[in-house]
Amino acid sequence: MSGTLTLQRLREMAAEEIIDTVLVCMVDMQGRLMGKRFHVQNFLDSSHDETHCCNYLLATDLEMATPDGYASTSWRAGYGDYVMKPDLSTMRRVPWLEGTALVLCDVLDHHHEPVAHSPRQILKAQTARLAAMGFEAMMATELEFFLFDQTYKELAATGFRDLKPISAYNEDYHILQTSKEEAVMRPLRNHLFAAGIPVENTKGEAEAGQEELNIKYAEAVLCADHHTIAKHAVKEIAWANGVAATFLPKWHQERTGSSSHVHMSLWKDGKNVFQDPKGPHGMSALMESFVAGLLAYAADSTVFFAPYINSYKRFMKGTFAPTKIAWSIDNRTAGFRLCGEGSKAVRIECRIGGSDMNPYLAQAALLAAGIKGMEDKLKLAGPTTGDVYDDASVQHIPSNLRDATEALRGSKMLREAMGDWVVNHYVRCAEWEQEEFDKVVTDWEIARGFERA
């Protein structure tokens, strides 16, 4: 696709003085791009083969603190280096930054073996399991976010109070309101497309200032790469236009939250093997077992869909965010929705993930659950109908990070699929988030009890 680069083309563009900077990036536990800016000549001479980074980049929190309790790295072990190995198939221009290209890296240890808890490697391990079974996962993620009519610097100076969305009313599918936001959204679409990201569309979402970006489905790792680059681009392009974007799932208790729905199907020999015109609702037996696995292990996987304290504020009745582990046919009140019933595009949509999820981790957990469902030939009960929010017979999604962490800790399935090392690493990540929050005195507590307590 236009926008992606070969090493030879990069040499030509460097000689033509079109590209002078290469962003060499890994993806951290939070799904962010971390790395270095190389002069293009150094990258061409040597760094296209490998470079290095501190191993704490896969053991930090959102604040870049260095929590204790990780087996992978510590002050006692001295915080050494990892190898960043550029995946040259991901190299592309960054059209919203002058003279810049970008490449994503795999993370290796000193023996040049993949670092097991690197998000990109976790997903690659699950796609390798599928490949051994003869399948390829095709996935797509939706990116929802809010735009605010202030800069990050201005908002930080106010303690992120008095937030003003870029629009004044619900703009779901609203063409007039989104026309007012085209100064940000048009360059976002065009720059991403020029960077080789197959953007389909943007639209207003179901709240004031809320946007949605949709990217064409792709093989699972490529889908996660697209998501990560696009999320980074949203923030940089918003910043360049004097506004701020947030992927916080719930910025206000009275506002709709932001999600990141994941669509998935399995393919073989270029065909969607989830489809069977003779099966129930056009689903193959394979798809039924896969979806049964998603349901059986949704609680185990929730930390990977909702990694932070704020993530769980989104799970509220009547907000289009699910609260129950159920599947439905084109019903947005359920955690899993069958889309494209009976068609070649039949797929299952996971609606649990928030806008803050790391796409590599979320997709890996979904694939691990689906694979287990297929391996065990799990049977899928009939779809849930009606308002799933009010169906008392359906299991709840874990409603807080503490419960989700315990579900992850005790997950035999994920320990078998990802390894104890990986599960323990992300359990510690979730524990630290909870520990940090538990120390904080919130504005709500002070306002509620300062005089009346």
C-alpha positions as CSV (number, residue, x, y, z in Angstrom):
1,M,0.0,0.0,0.0
2,S,1.1,3.5,-0.7
3,G,3.0,5.0,2.2
4,T,5.0,1.9,3.3
5,L,8.7,2.0,2.5
6,T,11.4,-0.5,1.6
7,L,15.0,0.1,2.7
8,Q,16.0,0.9,-0.9
9,R,13.2,3.5,-1.2
10,L,14.3,5.0,2.1
11,R,17.9,5.3,0.7
12,E,16.5,7.1,-2.3
13,M,14.4,9.5,-0.3
14,A,17.3,10.2,2.0
15,A,19.5,11.0,-1.0
16,E,16.7,13.3,-2.3
17,E,16.6,14.9,1.1
18,I,12.9,14.0,1.5
19,I,13.5,11.9,4.7
20,D,16.1,12.9,7.3
21,T,14.6,11.3,10.5
22,V,13.6,7.8,11.3
23,L,11.5,7.0,14.4
24,V,12.6,3.6,15.7
25,C,9.9,2.5,18.0
26,M,8.8,-0.4,20.3
27,V,5.3,-0.7,21.8
28,D,5.2,-0.6,25.6
29,M,2.7,-2.3,28.0
30,Q,0.4,0.6,27.7
31,G,0.3,0.4,23.9
32,R,2.4,3.6,23.4
33,L,5.3,4.1,21.0
34,M,8.6,4.4,22.7
35,G,12.0,4.7,21.0
36,K,14.5,7.0,19.4
37,R,14.8,9.5,16.6
38,F,17.7,8.5,14.2
39,H,19.3,10.5,11.6
40,V,18.4,8.7,8.4
41,Q,22.0,8.0,7.5
42,N,22.8,6.3,10.7
43,F,19.7,4.2,10.4
44,L,20.7,3.2,6.8
45,D,24.3,2.5,7.9
46,S,23.6,0.3,10.9
47,S,20.5,1.0,13.1
48,H,18.2,-0.7,10.6
49,D,19.6,-3.9,11.9
50,E,19.2,-3.2,15.6
51,T,19.4,-0.7,18.4
52,H,18.9,-0.9,22.1
53,C,16.6,0.4,24.9
54,C,16.4,0.2,28.7
55,N,14.5,-2.9,29.8
56,Y,12.4,-0.8,32.1
57,L,10.3,0.2,29.2
58,L,8.3,-3.0,29.6
59,A,8.0,-2.6,33.4
60,T,6.6,0.9,33.9
61,D,3.3,2.5,34.5
62,L,1.6,5.4,32.7
63,E,3.7,7.9,34.7
64,M,6.9,6.0,33.6
65,A,7.5,5.1,37.3
66,T,9.6,2.0,38.0
67,P,7.4,-0.3,40.3
68,D,8.9,-3.1,42.3
69,G,7.7,-6.6,42.1
70,Y,8.5,-7.5,38.5
71,A,10.6,-10.6,37.8
72,S,11.8,-9.2,34.5
73,T,13.7,-6.1,35.8
74,S,14.5,-4.3,39.0
75,W,16.9,-1.9,40.7
76,R,18.7,-5.0,42.1
77,A,19.2,-6.4,38.6
78,G,20.5,-3.0,37.4
79,Y,18.0,-2.2,34.6
80,G,19.9,-3.4,31.6
81,D,19.1,-3.2,27.9
82,Y,16.9,-4.9,25.4
83,V,17.5,-5.2,21.7
84,M,15.1,-3.3,19.5
85,K,15.0,-5.2,16.2
86,P,13.3,-3.1,13.4
87,D,10.6,-5.0,11.5
88,L,11.3,-3.4,8.2
89,S,7.9,-4.6,6.8
90,T,6.3,-1.9,9.1
91,M,8.5,1.0,7.8
92,R,6.4,3.9,6.5
93,R,6.4,7.7,6.1
94,V,4.9,9.8,8.9
95,P,3.3,12.5,6.7
96,W,2.2,14.7,9.6
97,L,5.8,15.1,10.7
98,E,8.2,16.8,8.3
99,G,10.9,14.6,6.8
100,T,10.1,11.6,9.0
101,A,9.7,7.9,8.6
102,L,8.8,5.3,11.3
103,V,9.5,1.6,11.9
104,L,8.2,-0.7,14.6
105,C,10.5,-3.1,16.4
106,D,10.4,-6.5,18.0
107,V,12.0,-6.6,21.4
108,L,14.7,-9.2,22.0
109,D,16.9,-10.1,25.0
110,H,20.7,-10.3,25.0
111,H,20.5,-13.7,23.4
112,H,18.4,-12.3,20.6
113,E,15.4,-14.3,21.8
114,P,11.9,-12.6,21.8
115,V,11.0,-11.0,25.1
116,A,8.0,-13.0,26.1
117,H,6.1,-10.1,27.8
118,S,6.5,-7.7,25.0
119,P,3.0,-6.9,23.7
120,R,3.8,-7.5,20.1
121,Q,5.4,-10.9,20.9
122,I,2.4,-11.9,23.0
123,L,0.1,-11.4,20.0
124,K,2.6,-13.1,17.6
125,A,2.7,-16.2,19.9
126,Q,-1.1,-16.5,19.5
127,T,-1.1,-16.0,15.8
128,A,1.6,-18.6,15.5
129,R,-0.7,-21.1,17.4
130,L,-3.4,-20.3,14.9
131,A,-1.1,-20.8,12.0
132,A,-0.1,-24.2,13.3
133,M,-3.8,-25.0,13.2
134,G,-4.0,-23.7,9.6
135,F,-5.8,-20.5,10.3
136,E,-5.2,-16.7,10.1
137,A,-7.0,-14.2,12.3
138,M,-8.4,-11.2,10.6
139,M,-9.3,-8.4,13.0
140,A,-10.3,-4.8,13.1
141,T,-10.5,-2.3,15.9
142,E,-12.5,0.8,16.3
143,L,-10.8,3.8,17.9
144,E,-13.1,6.1,19.9
145,F,-11.7,9.3,21.5
146,F,-12.7,12.8,22.6
147,L,-11.4,16.1,21.3
148,F,-11.2,19.1,23.6
149,D,-11.0,22.7,22.7
150,Q,-7.9,23.3,24.7
151,T,-4.3,22.2,24.5
152,Y,-2.7,19.5,26.6
153,K,-0.6,22.2,28.3
154,E,-3.6,24.4,29.1
155,L,-5.5,21.4,30.5
156,A,-2.6,20.3,32.6
157,A,-2.3,23.8,34.1
158,T,-5.9,23.5,35.4
159,G,-5.4,20.0,36.8
160,F,-7.6,18.7,33.9
161,R,-10.7,20.5,35.3
162,D,-13.2,22.5,33.4
163,L,-12.8,20.3,30.3
164,K,-14.5,21.7,27.2
165,P,-15.4,19.3,24.4
166,I,-14.8,20.6,20.9
167,S,-18.6,20.4,20.3
168,A,-21.6,21.1,22.4
169,Y,-24.0,18.2,21.7
170,N,-24.2,14.5,20.8
171,E,-22.7,14.2,17.3
172,D,-23.3,10.6,16.5
173,Y,-23.3,10.4,12.7
174,H,-23.8,14.2,12.7
175,I,-22.4,15.7,9.5
176,L,-22.9,19.4,10.4
177,Q,-21.1,19.1,13.7
178,T,-18.3,17.0,12.3
179,S,-17.8,19.5,9.5
180,K,-16.7,21.9,12.2
181,E,-14.0,19.4,13.3
182,E,-12.5,18.7,9.9
183,A,-9.5,20.9,10.7
184,V,-8.4,17.9,12.8
185,M,-10.2,14.9,11.3
186,R,-9.5,15.5,7.6
187,P,-5.7,15.6,8.0
188,L,-5.9,12.6,10.4
189,R,-7.6,10.5,7.7
190,N,-5.4,11.7,4.9
191,H,-2.1,11.5,6.8
192,L,-2.9,8.0,8.0
193,F,-3.8,6.9,4.6
194,A,-0.6,8.4,3.2
195,A,1.3,6.5,5.9
196,G,-0.1,3.2,4.6
197,I,-2.9,2.8,7.2
198,P,-6.1,1.7,5.3
199,V,-8.5,4.2,6.9
200,E,-12.1,3.6,6.0
201,N,-13.9,6.6,7.7
202,T,-14.3,8.8,10.7
203,K,-17.7,9.7,12.3
204,G,-19.1,11.6,15.2
205,E,-19.8,9.3,18.2
206,A,-22.6,9.3,20.8
207,E,-21.4,12.3,22.9
208,A,-20.3,15.9,22.5
209,G,-16.8,16.0,21.1
210,Q,-16.5,12.3,20.7
211,E,-15.0,10.8,17.5
212,E,-14.6,7.4,16.0
213,L,-11.9,6.3,13.5
214,N,-12.4,3.1,11.6
215,I,-9.6,1.2,9.8
216,K,-10.0,-1.7,7.4
217,Y,-9.6,-5.2,8.8
218,A,-6.2,-6.9,8.5
219,E,-4.2,-9.8,9.8
220,A,-4.1,-9.6,13.6
221,V,-0.6,-8.2,14.2
222,L,-1.0,-5.7,11.3
223,C,-4.3,-4.6,12.8
224,A,-2.6,-3.9,16.1
225,D,0.2,-2.1,14.4
226,H,-2.3,0.1,12.5
227,H,-4.2,0.8,15.7
228,T,-1.1,1.8,17.6
229,I,0.2,4.1,14.9
230,A,-3.3,5.7,14.4
231,K,-3.8,6.3,18.2
232,H,-0.4,8.0,18.3
233,A,-1.3,10.1,15.2
234,V,-4.5,11.3,16.7
235,K,-2.7,12.8,19.6
236,E,0.1,14.4,17.5
237,I,-2.3,15.8,14.9
238,A,-4.7,17.1,17.6
239,W,-1.7,18.8,19.4
240,A,-0.5,20.3,16.1
241,N,-4.0,21.9,15.6
242,G,-4.2,23.4,19.1
243,V,-6.6,20.9,20.6
244,A,-6.3,17.9,22.9
245,A,-7.4,14.3,22.3
246,T,-8.0,11.7,25.0
247,F,-8.5,8.0,24.9
248,L,-9.5,7.9,28.6
249,P,-12.5,5.6,28.6
250,K,-14.6,7.8,31.0
251,W,-13.7,11.4,31.5
252,H,-16.9,12.4,33.2
253,Q,-19.6,10.3,35.0
254,E,-22.4,11.9,33.1
255,R,-20.8,11.5,29.7
256,T,-20.7,8.5,27.4
257,G,-17.5,6.5,27.6
258,S,-15.1,5.6,24.8
259,S,-14.6,2.0,23.7
260,S,-12.4,0.1,21.3
261,H,-14.5,-2.7,19.8
262,V,-12.6,-5.6,18.3
263,H,-14.1,-7.5,15.2
264,M,-12.6,-10.9,14.5
265,S,-12.9,-13.9,12.1
266,L,-10.7,-16.8,11.1
267,W,-9.6,-17.4,7.5
268,K,-8.1,-20.2,5.6
269,D,-7.0,-20.2,2.0
270,G,-8.4,-16.7,1.6
271,K,-11.9,-17.6,2.8
272,N,-13.7,-16.7,6.0
273,V,-14.2,-20.1,7.8
274,F,-16.6,-18.6,10.3
275,Q,-19.3,-18.6,7.6
276,D,-21.5,-21.6,7.0
277,P,-24.8,-20.9,5.2
278,K,-26.2,-24.1,6.7
279,G,-25.2,-23.4,10.2
280,P,-27.2,-21.5,12.8
281,H,-27.3,-17.8,11.9
282,G,-24.8,-18.6,9.1
283,M,-22.1,-19.6,11.7
284,S,-19.8,-22.6,11.2
285,A,-19.3,-25.1,14.0
286,L,-15.8,-23.7,14.2
287,M,-17.1,-20.2,14.9
288,E,-19.5,-21.5,17.5
289,S,-16.7,-23.1,19.5
290,F,-14.5,-20.0,19.0
291,V,-17.3,-17.7,20.4
292,A,-18.0,-20.2,23.2
293,G,-14.4,-19.8,24.2
294,L,-14.6,-16.0,24.1
295,L,-17.6,-16.2,26.5
296,A,-16.0,-18.8,28.8
297,Y,-12.8,-16.8,29.3
298,A,-14.0,-13.2,29.1
299,A,-13.5,-12.6,32.8
300,D,-10.0,-14.1,32.7
301,S,-9.1,-11.7,29.9
302,T,-10.8,-8.5,31.2
303,V,-7.5,-6.9,32.5
304,F,-6.4,-6.9,28.9
305,F,-9.6,-5.1,27.8
306,A,-9.8,-2.7,30.7
307,P,-6.3,-2.2,32.2
308,Y,-6.8,0.8,34.5
309,I,-9.0,2.0,37.4
310,N,-10.8,4.4,35.1
311,S,-11.6,1.6,32.6
312,Y,-14.3,0.2,34.8
313,K,-16.2,3.5,35.1
314,R,-17.3,2.9,31.5
315,F,-19.3,-0.3,32.3
316,M,-22.7,1.3,32.9
317,K,-26.2,0.3,32.0
318,G,-27.7,2.2,29.1
319,T,-24.5,3.6,27.8
320,F,-23.8,1.2,24.9
321,A,-20.9,-0.2,27.0
322,P,-21.6,-3.8,28.0
323,T,-21.9,-5.0,31.6
324,K,-22.6,-8.7,30.9
325,I,-20.8,-11.7,29.3
326,A,-23.3,-12.7,26.6
327,W,-23.5,-12.9,22.9
328,S,-26.2,-11.6,20.7
329,I,-27.2,-11.1,17.1
330,D,-26.7,-7.4,16.2
331,N,-27.5,-6.3,19.7
332,R,-25.3,-3.6,21.2
333,T,-26.3,-4.3,24.8
334,A,-24.2,-7.5,24.9
335,G,-20.5,-8.0,25.5
336,F,-20.2,-9.9,22.2
337,R,-22.2,-9.1,19.0
338,L,-22.6,-11.3,15.9
339,C,-22.2,-9.0,12.9
340,G,-22.8,-9.8,9.2
341,E,-25.2,-12.7,10.0
342,G,-25.0,-15.3,7.3
343,S,-22.8,-13.3,5.0
344,K,-19.2,-13.7,3.8
345,A,-18.4,-10.9,6.3
346,V,-19.8,-12.8,9.3
347,R,-17.7,-12.0,12.4
348,I,-17.9,-11.6,16.2
349,E,-17.4,-8.2,17.8
350,C,-16.1,-7.9,21.3
351,R,-17.6,-4.8,22.8
352,I,-15.8,-5.0,26.2
353,G,-12.6,-3.2,25.4
354,G,-12.2,0.4,26.3
355,S,-10.3,3.1,24.3
356,D,-7.4,2.7,26.7
357,M,-6.7,-1.0,25.8
358,N,-3.4,-2.2,24.4
359,P,-4.6,-3.7,21.1
360,Y,-1.8,-6.4,21.1
361,L,-2.8,-7.7,24.5
362,A,-6.5,-7.5,23.9
363,Q,-6.3,-9.3,20.6
364,A,-4.0,-11.9,22.0
365,A,-6.3,-12.7,24.9
366,L,-9.3,-13.0,22.5
367,L,-7.4,-15.3,20.3
368,A,-6.2,-17.4,23.2
369,A,-9.8,-17.8,24.4
370,G,-11.1,-18.6,21.0
371,I,-8.4,-21.2,20.4
372,K,-9.2,-22.9,23.7
373,G,-12.9,-23.0,22.7
374,M,-12.0,-24.7,19.4
375,E,-9.5,-27.1,21.0
376,D,-12.2,-28.2,23.6
377,K,-15.0,-28.1,21.0
378,L,-17.0,-25.9,23.4
379,K,-20.8,-25.7,22.7
380,L,-22.3,-22.3,22.2
381,A,-25.7,-21.7,23.9
382,G,-28.3,-19.7,22.0
383,P,-28.0,-15.9,21.7
384,T,-29.2,-13.6,24.4
385,T,-32.1,-11.4,23.2
386,G,-33.7,-8.2,24.5
387,D,-32.0,-5.8,26.9
388,V,-29.0,-7.7,28.2
389,Y,-28.4,-5.0,30.9
390,D,-31.6,-6.3,32.7
391,D,-31.0,-10.0,32.2
392,A,-30.2,-11.3,35.7
393,S,-29.3,-14.7,34.4
394,V,-26.2,-13.5,32.6
395,Q,-22.8,-13.3,34.2
396,H,-21.3,-9.8,34.8
397,I,-18.1,-8.6,33.4
398,P,-15.7,-7.9,36.3
399,S,-16.8,-4.5,37.6
400,N,-13.5,-3.3,39.0
401,L,-9.8,-3.8,38.4
402,R,-9.3,-5.7,41.7
403,D,-11.7,-8.5,40.6
404,A,-10.3,-8.6,37.1
405,T,-6.8,-8.9,38.4
406,E,-7.8,-11.9,40.5
407,A,-9.5,-13.5,37.4
408,L,-6.3,-13.0,35.4
409,R,-4.1,-14.4,38.3
410,G,-6.2,-17.5,38.5
411,S,-6.6,-18.1,34.7
412,K,-5.4,-21.6,33.9
413,M,-6.3,-21.0,30.2
414,L,-4.1,-17.8,29.9
415,R,-1.3,-19.4,31.8
416,E,-1.3,-22.3,29.4
417,A,-1.6,-20.0,26.3
418,M,0.8,-17.2,27.3
419,G,2.9,-18.8,30.0
420,D,3.2,-18.1,33.8
421,W,5.9,-15.4,33.1
422,V,3.6,-13.3,31.0
423,V,0.5,-13.7,33.2
424,N,2.5,-12.9,36.4
425,H,4.0,-9.8,34.7
426,Y,0.7,-8.3,33.8
427,V,-0.9,-9.3,37.1
428,R,1.9,-7.2,38.7
429,C,1.1,-4.3,36.3
430,A,-2.6,-4.4,37.3
431,E,-1.7,-4.7,41.0
432,W,0.5,-1.6,40.8
433,E,-2.3,0.4,39.2
434,Q,-4.6,-0.5,42.0
435,E,-2.0,0.2,44.7
436,E,-1.3,3.7,43.3
437,F,-5.0,4.5,43.2
438,D,-5.6,3.2,46.7
439,K,-3.2,5.8,48.1
440,V,-5.0,8.8,46.5
441,V,-7.5,11.0,48.2
442,T,-10.0,12.0,45.5
443,D,-11.9,15.3,44.9
444,W,-15.1,13.3,45.4
445,E,-14.1,12.2,48.9
446,I,-13.1,15.7,50.0
447,A,-16.2,17.4,48.5
448,R,-18.5,14.8,50.0
449,G,-17.1,14.7,53.5
450,F,-15.1,17.8,54.2
451,E,-17.9,19.5,56.1
452,R,-20.5,16.8,56.6
453,A,-18.4,13.9,57.8
